[in-house]
C-alpha cells in the first residue's frame, strides 16, 4: 500500500481501501480483543479520527488544490 500511496495511482480508490481496512480491523479488535488495545475500547475513537483524516486529505483537501 505504501507504493500505491507514493505512486499516486488511483488515489481515491486507495483512500477508500485504507478507510475500509482500518475500519474493519478496528471493529474486529473492538469486538474480539479490546483488552490488548492501548486504550481498550476507546481506541475506536482514534480509528474514526484517522479515517476522517484520510477522507479529508483525499476528498476535501485535494479538491481545493486542483
Secondary structure, 3 states (H helix, E strand, C coil): CHHHHHHCCCHHHHHHHHHHHHHHHHHHHHHHCHHHCCCHHHHHHHHHHHHHHHHHHHHHHHHHHC
